[in-house]
């Protein structure tokens, strides 16, 4: 890939960031602000002595513990962010190609030296690789604010807060695990990504209804014609979070390189190819 192609792809990614700020920025920031304000309000209601005891307990409990062993514990704090990201991702996939046709911006991009394949790939990279970075950055700031606030209160109440350093290291390591899990989940669920993109590129209206309706029709036809439930069982097997959540860096390669992952990427790539083809046709 030459320099022009790299710059062109970078501009396509920048376009996705600017046009979908709700997914990339506002959603995680608003969620983090709500969590921080609610936590501060709850802790403000506690008497000073009880708050000091709680901070001292946390500092002592985590003092000297391995951040690597504690990191999976902090991953649970990211659950609200991953849920919001999942909802935003579905909305993004269903609307991104559909909206290009509805506002006729697809005609502008067809007049530019930008291929449909590269445009669709930029959307996939933006969703699977770039968007999780914004969520991780917001979580990072939230952790810093929380642990920094506990440290200041510890100094104010004359409490030894050395254990909070181990707490911070565990929190930071958990962010790496959360990011890896989010990326791997995007690859593991790549058939779903491709399916939603296909109907985003195809449907004239209500792409969600098309995507769900056609999927239900396929389930019915398989059961009625062949008397089997292969598709339903395959979808159920890929819906297991244990397949893509990374609790240790050592689990990263086995999660990425296995038959089920590669087969799912192959199926998703066929569906994405269908979305690329459908994008050539405008309303």
N, C-alpha and C positions, 0 to 999 in steps of 0.2 A: 504494500500500500504506500503510494507516494505522499509527499507532504500536502499536496492539494486535497487528496482524498481524506487525510487525517483532519485537516482544517475543516473540510466540508462536514465530516461526521461530527466534529466538535460543535459546529454551528447547529447541526440538527439536535444534538443533545441540549444545547443552550436554549433552543426553541422550546423543547419540552419543559425545561425548568421554568421558563418565563410564562408559558401558557397554562401550566398546571401547578401554580403556587400553593393551592389548597392541599394537594397531595404531598408536595415536597417540603412545604414550610409551615403553613398555617395550622394544619391538623396536629402535628406533633407539638408545636409551640403552645397552642391553646390547651391541649391536654396536659402538658407539663405545668403550665401556669395554674390550671385548676387543681392539679394534684398538690402543687407546692402551697397554694393558698389554703386548701383544705387541711393539709398536714400542719401548717403553721397555726391555723385556727384551733385545731384540736389540741396541739401542744400548749398553746397560749392559755387554754382553759385549765391546764394542770397546775397545781400549786408548785412553787419554786423548788421546794424540798424534794417532791416526788420526781420532778424533771431532772434534778441533779442526780438523784439516785439512779434513774433510768440511764442517763448518759454514762455515769460511772460503771454501771453494770455492762453496758455495751462495750465500753473501752476495755474493761477487764476481760470480758468474754472472748474478744477477738484478738487480744494481745498475744503475739507469738504464733498465731495459727497460720497455716500455709494459705496464701491467697489463691493458689491453684485449687485447693480443696474447698475453699469457701465460695469461689466464683459461681458454681452452679446454683447456690442458694440465692444469689442476687439476680439470676436470670428470671426468677419469678416476678421481680419488680417490673420487668419489661412487658409483661403480659398485656396490660392495657394498650401499650404502644403497638404491639404486634397485631392486636385485634383491630385497632383503628387503621393500621396500615393495610390489613387484609381487606377491609371494607373499601378504603380508598382505591386499592389496586383493582378491585372488581369494577368499580365505577369508572376508573381510568380506562381499563381494557375495553369496556363496552362503549365508551363514548369517544375515544380518541380518533379512530378512523371514521366512525359515524359522523362526528361533528365536522370533520374535514369535508365530507360530502355535503352536509346540510348548509354550511356557510360558503360553499364553493371554493374554499381555499385550496382544495385538491387540484383545481384547474391551474392555480398559480404555480404549485409545486411541479405539476406536469410540464409547465413551460420552462422550468429551470433544469439545469444539467444534474438532476438528482434522481436516482433510480427509485422505484417503489420499494425494492428490496432494502436499500440502504435506509430509507425513511422508516420502514417497519422495524428494522434492526435497531435503529436509534431509540425507538419507543421501548423495545424489549430491554436494551441496556439501561435506559433511564429508569425503568421500573425495577429490574432485578438487581442492578449493581449500584446505581446512583441514589435512588430514593432511600434505601436503607441507611445510607451514610448520613442523611439529614436527621433521621430518627435517632441514630446513634449519637450524633453531635448534640442533639437536644437532651438526650438522656445523660450525656457526659456533663453538660452544664447543670442539670438537675442534681446529679450526684455531688458535684463540687459545691453547689449551694447548700445542700443538706449537710454534708460532712463539715464544710466550713462553718456553718451555723452552729453545729454541735461542738466544734472545737472552740469557738468563741465563748459559748456558754460554759464549756468546761473550764476555760481560763477564768471566767467570771466567778464560778463557784469553787475555784481552786481544786480542780479535779485533774488527776493524771490522765492525759488523753493520748498516750503513746499508742494505744491499741487502735485508735482511729486511723492511724497510718496504714495498718494492715487491712482495715476495713476499706479504705480508699483503693488500695492496690487490688483487692478482691473485686471491688466494683468495676474498676477499669478493665480488668481481665474478663469480667463477665460481658462487657460491651463487645469485645472481640468475638466471644462465643455467640452472642446474640446476632451480630452482623453475619457471621458465617452461617448461622441457622436460617436467617432470613434469605440469604442468597441461595442456599441449598434448597430451601422450601420452594423458591421460585423455579429452580431447575427440576425439582421432584414433581411439582405440580405443573410442569410445562405443557402437558396435554390440555389442562384446563385453561392455561394462558392462551394457547393456540386456538382453542374452541371459542373462547370469548372474543378474541381478535377476529376470527373468521366471520362471526355474525355482526361484529362492529363494522366490518368492511362490506357485508352483504345486505343487512336489513335496511329497508327504506324507512322503517319506524319501529320503535319498541324492540331494540336488539336483545334486551334481557328476556322478553317473552319468547322471541325466536330461539334463543340459545337454550332456555329451559324447555320449551315446547318440543323442539326437535329431539333433544336428549331423551325426554320422557317417551316420545314416539319410538325411538330406537330401542329403548328398554322394553316397551310393549311388543314390538315386532319380534325381537329376539325371543322373548318368552312365548309368544303366540305361535311363531313359525317354527322355531327350532326347539322350543321347550327347554331352553338353557338360560342361565343367568351369568354368563361369563363377564359381560360388560359391567353389570352391577357389582360382582365380586371384585373385579379389577379396580373399579373406582373406590370401593370400600377399603381395599388393601392400600391404596395410595392416599387415603385420608387419615392414616395413622401418623400422628405427629412424631412418634418415636422413630420414624424412618428418616427424618431430616433435622431433628433438634440435636445440636452438637454440645455435649457437656464437657468435652475434653478435646484439645487440639489434636491428640492422637487419633480421634475418631473422624477427622476431617476427610482424609483420603479414602477410607472405606465407604464413607457416605457418598463421595463423589464418583468413585470408580467402581461400579457394580452393574450387574446385568439389568436390574430393574430401573436404575437411573438412566442408563444409556437407551434402553428400550423406550422409556417415557419421553426422553429428549427426541428420539427418532419420530415417535408419533406426533409430538408437539410440533416438530419441524415441518411435517407434512401439512398440518393444519395452518401453521404460519405461512407456508407456501401458498395455501389456498387463499389466505387473506391478502397476500401480495398480488396474486392474480386478480382477485375481485376488486382491488383498489384501482385497477386500470379502467374499470367501468364506472362512470359517473351517472348520477340521477338525471 
